[in-house]
Amino acid sequence: MDIKASLNAPSEQVIILLMVLVQFINMVDYMMVMPLGPDFAKALSIPVHEAGFIGGVYTFAAACMALLLANRLDRVDRRLALLCCLAGLAISTFLATLATGFYSLIAARVAAGLFGGPAASLAMAIVIDHVPDERRGKAMALLMSAFPTAAVIGVPLGLEMAHWFNWQAPFYLVSVSTLFVMILIFWILPPQSAHLAAARKTPPFKMTTALTDPIMRQGLSITGTAIFASFLFIPHLSPYIQFNLGYPREEIGTLYMIGGLATYIIMHVTGRLVDRLGPVSITWLAAAGSLTIIFTGFMPPALWPVIVTFAGFMACNAMRNVAVQTTNSRIPAPQQRAGYMATQSAVRHLVSGFAVAISTLILTTNETGALEHMTSVAWLSVILTIMLPWQVSRLHRSLTLRKQQQTEKRALAT
């Protein structure tokens, strides 16, 4: 054992913080494209209702790369793989600033997705490696807090930079920030190769495992349902708020900041509640809140102020995702974590991209720029929102039974 390395090993909290930074950069890189849609659509002569495809291609590219690497991520040092992915993300995000039209911007976002997807999976696997089950809910909430933090800090800053300078400015900022995070990881995080020892005794993750293991299939299923319900709305929030609800463009950054703050608070409360009460009850609570927001904010007439609809949507979505991700984190063994998380990421990106495509095909833009047929999108989300708690309950029962069986086997062995 390397005593010096052991003494200098970063704490659990430091490791989580580093991975939160990775997720933050990834989330800003992805999230800022959606609210910036009206800006680069105008600059590059892209129809507003087609701007959602710019976000959608990122998700499909991330899914494809995650599927290609799922069988290999558990066979290498997670730290080295993460640094390679972040380097690719920095370069591809910079290339977006050179776009001159719809197709060149699409190409740059495809490249970003190829590296961003595996980076998120590796960050998740590293956190799961270092955090035991009894603190997993809180850890997942911290890791997923990158989303509201991006909404509070990253997206508003990107919107303001685009307003002050041009639409390329936020992409410059993300590229430089990614390089900074790479330096921190190289300097602080030791090699992450403990899972390789377990892989010598038990085979690492294979894609066929996710298809044949009923618990893994259930985990991927709840991920798909949660993401589909959310991404029917997410790419279209900015134009819907501006053109349908009449919210001024200059205040969109502030709106994302307030919504992100509400999400951040709810997410950390949810993480603690999941550890205490379990994910099933939290998923039912999130479903009730989501249905309320959908019926009162996305079906005419809108009954709440824009800020209530937006903040409520983001907070309920975050609550649902923490419960789903905590449940999923308990499924794979150590030598299967990166591969399973990559497969989950692929499902997340494929489903979100499919949801973006479906909602974009349903919606149309009228002469004022307002989105029509939002009620149809809302009803589709309602169906999925009602399905999710039942799915989580079923998976939770399967995990409990598996744990009991493993405990009985160990007792018999001793």
N, C-alpha and C positions, 0 to 999 in steps of 0.2 A: 504493500500500500504506500502511495506517495503521501507522506506525512505533511510535507509543505503544501501540496495541493489541497489536502483535506483542511488544513488550517485556514487557507485562503479561499475556501469554497464560499460562494455567495449564499446568503440566506434564502429561505423559501420566498420571503417577501420581495427580495431583490430580483430573483428570477421571474416572479410574476410581473413585477414592474417592467422588466426588460421586454417580456412578451406582450405586455399591454402596449408598449411603444410600437412594437412591430404591428400589432393589430390596429393601432391608431393610424399609423402611416397608411396601412392597407385600406382602412375604412375611409380616410380622407380622400385618397386617390380614387376610390370607387364612388363615394357618396357625392363628391363635389360636382361630378359630371352631370348629375340629374338636375339640381337647381340651376346649374350654369347653362342648361339646355337652351332657354330663350336667348342667352347672350351669344353663344357660338353659333346658334342657328341663324341669327341675324347676320353675324360677321361672315359666315361661310355660305350664306344663302341656302340653308337647309330648312324645309318645312317644320314648323314647331311640333306637329304631331308625330314626325319621324325621328325627333331627337331622342326619344326613348330607346330606339334601336342602338344608339351609341353606348348606352349603359348595358343593353342586352348582350352585345357581342362580347363584352368583357366577361360576363358570367359564363357564356358558352365556351370561351377559350380557357377559362380557369377550370371548368369541368373536364374538358378534354385532357388537359395536362395532368390534373389530379388522377384521372383514370389511368393514364399512361404510367404514372409514377407510383401508384398505390402499392404495387407488388415490390417496389424497390426501396421505399423510404425507410422501412424498418431494418434495412441491411447496411445502412451507413450512419456515420456520426451525424446526429441531428443538427449540431451547431454548424458544421461545414455546409451541409445542405441548405440551411437557412441563410447563411451568408451569400451563397451563390444565387439563391432566389431573390434576395434583396438587391443584389447588384443588377440583375436583369430588370427588376421593377424600376430602379432608378433610371436606367438607360431608356427603357421603353416609355416611361412617363415624360422624359425630356423630348423624345421624338414626337409626342403629341403636339408640342409647341410649333413644330415645323409643318403641321397639317395645313393644306390649302383648300380642302373641300371635304365632302362627306366621306369619300372612300379612303382618303389618306388618314383622316381622323379615325375611321373604323380600323384601319390597319394598326395604328399606334395603340389603340385600346385593346385589340386582340393580343398584341405583344405583352401589354401590361397584365392582362388576365392570365397568360401562360406562366408568368412568374408569381403573381400575387396569390393565386389559388393555393399552390403548394406551400408558400410562406405561411399562410394562415393555418394550414393543417399542422405544420411542424411546430408552430408556436403553441397550439393547443396541446399537442402530444407532450411537449416539454413540461408544460404546467401540470398535466395529469401525472407525469412521471414523478413529480416532486411533492404532490399534495395528496394526502390520504383521503379516503371516502368521507370521513366525518366532517371534513372542512371543504369538501369539493364544491358544494353549492356556493359558498362565499367566494372561493377561488374563481369559479366560472363567472360569477357576477363581476368580479374585478376585471377579469380578462375581457368580458363582453362590454365592460364600461367604456372600452375604446369607441364603441358606436355612439353613445351620447356625448362623450368627450369630443369626438369628431364633429358632432352636430353643434356643440356649444362653442368650440374653439375653431376647429379646422374649416368647416363649411362656411360659417360667417366670415372668417378671415379671407377665405378664398373668394367669396362673393364680393367682399369689399375691395380686395386687390383687383378683381376683374373690373369693378366699377371705377376705381382710381386709375388703373393703367389699361390693361386689355385682358381678354379671356385667357391668354397664355400665361399670365403671371402666376396663377395658382399652381400650374404644372411645374413651373420653375421651382417654386417653394417646396413642393412635395419631393422633387428629385434631390434637392440639397438636403432636406430633412432625412431622407432615406439613407444617404451616405453617412450622416451623423449617427443614426441608429446602428448602422453597420460597425462603426468605430467602437461604440459602446459595447456591443456584443462581443466583438473580437477582443476587447480589453478586459471585460468583466467575466463573461460566461466561459467556464471551462468546457472541454469536450463533453459531449452528451452521447456516450456510447454504452451506458450500463445495460441498456436493453439488448445489446448484442450478445451478452452472456446468456440471457434467457432464450434467445433465438437458437443457441447451440443445442438446447435441450428440447425445445418445442419449435416447430417450424414457424417462421414469421408469417405475417399476413399475406394472404392470396386473395385475389378478386373472387375466386370461386367460393371462398369462405363466406363472404358477405351474401352470396346468393343462396348458399345451402344452410347457413345457420339461421334458425327461425328468429332468435332474439336480435341478431344483427339486421335481419329484414324488417323487423318491427321498428328498430331504432331509425333506420333510414326512412321508413314510412312516415313516422311522426315529424321528421325533419322536413320531408317534402310537403306535407300538409300545412305546417306552420309557415313555411316560406312562400308557398303558392298563395295563401290567404293574404299575406302582407304585400307581396310584390305585384299584386293586381293594382294596388294603389301607389306604391312608393315612387315609381318613375314619373308619375303624373301629378304628384302633389303640388309642385311649384306652379305649373301652368293652371291647374284646377283652382288653386288658391288665388292666383292673380286674375285669371280671366273669367272664372265662374263666380267666385265669391267677392271679387272686386278688391282684393288686398293689394296695396301699393308695392311695386317692385323694390323701392328703396328701403322698405321695412322687412323684406324677406329674410335678410341676415339676422335681424333681431328675433324674428319668429323662430328660426331654427335654433337660435341660442336658448330661448325660453323653453322650447320643446325639448331640447337636449338636457337642460337642467332638470326638468321634470322627470325625464327618462333616467338620468343618472341617479337621482334620489330613489325612485321606484326600484331600479335595478339592484341597488345595494340592499334595500329592505327585502326584496324578493330573495336574494341569495341567502340571507339569514333565515328567512321563513322556510325556504326549501329544505335547509339542513334540519330545521325543527319539525316541520309539519309534513314534509314529503312533497314531491312534485305534483301529485294528482290534484290535491285541493287547490294548489296555486294555479294549475292549468284551468280548472273550472272558474276560478275567480277572474283570470285573464279573459276567458271566453265571454263572461258576462259583461265585462267592461268593454271589450271589443265590439260586441253586438250593439251595445248602447251607442257607441261612437258612430258606428256604421249607419244605424237607422236615423240618428239625429244630425249627422254631419255630411253624409254622402248621398242621402236620398232627399230630394227636394220636398218641402222647403227646409233649408238648414236652420236648425233651432238654436244652435249655440254660436257664440262669437267664434271667429276663425281661430283665435289662439287656444280656445278650449278644445275644439275639434282636433287641431294639429297636435297639441301637447298630449291630449288623451289618447290619440292614435299611437303616438310614439311610445308612451308609457305602457300601454296595454300590450303592445307588440314586444317590448323589452321584457315584460313580466313573463309572457308566454315563452320567449326564446330562452330565458334563463332556466326555466323548468325543463324544457326540452333538452337543452345542452347538458345540464347536470345529469339527467337520466341517461343520455347517450355516453357520457364520460365513464359510466360504470359498466359499459358493455365489454370493451376489448381488454385482453390481457396485455402486459407490458410490451411483449414482442409484436403486438398487433396494433398498437395505438396509432402510430403515424399513418399506417396503411388504412386503418378504419376511418381515421379523421379525414384522410384524403378522399376516401370514397364518399364519406358524408359531405365533404366540401363539393365533390362533383355533383352529388344529388342536389345540394343546395343551389349551386350555380345553374345546373341544367333546369331545375324547376323554376328558379327565379327568372331565368331567361325565357322559358316557355310562358310563364305568367306575364312577363313584359310583352311578349309577342301577341298573346291572346288579347290582353287588354288594349294594346295598340290597334289591333285589328277591329275590336269592338267599337272603340272610341273614334269619333270624327271631330273635326274642328270647323266651327261655323265662321261666318264672316267677321265676327268680333274677336275671334281667337278662343272662345269658350269651348270646352270639351262637351260633346253630346254623348248620350247613352251611358252616363256614369251610373245610373240606377241598375243597369244590367250587370255591370262589373261588381257593384255592391252586393247584389243578390248571390252572385257566385262566391264571393268571399264569405257571406253568411253561412252558406252550406259547409264550407271547409272549416270555419270557426267552430261550428257545432260538432263536427266530426272529431276534432283533435282531442278533447278531454277523454273521450271513450278510448281512443288509441293509446294515450299515455297510461290510462288505468290498466289496460291489458298488458302493456310492456312492463309496468311496475310489478304486476303479479308474476310475470315470467322471471324477472330478475330476482325477486324474493324467493321463488321456488328454486332457482339455480343456486343461490347462496345457501339455502338449506341443504340441498343435495351435496354441495361441496363440503359443508361443515360435517355432514354425516360420513362422507368418505374419509375425511381426515381423522375423525374419531375412530372409525373402524381400523384405519391404518396404524393408529397408535395403541 
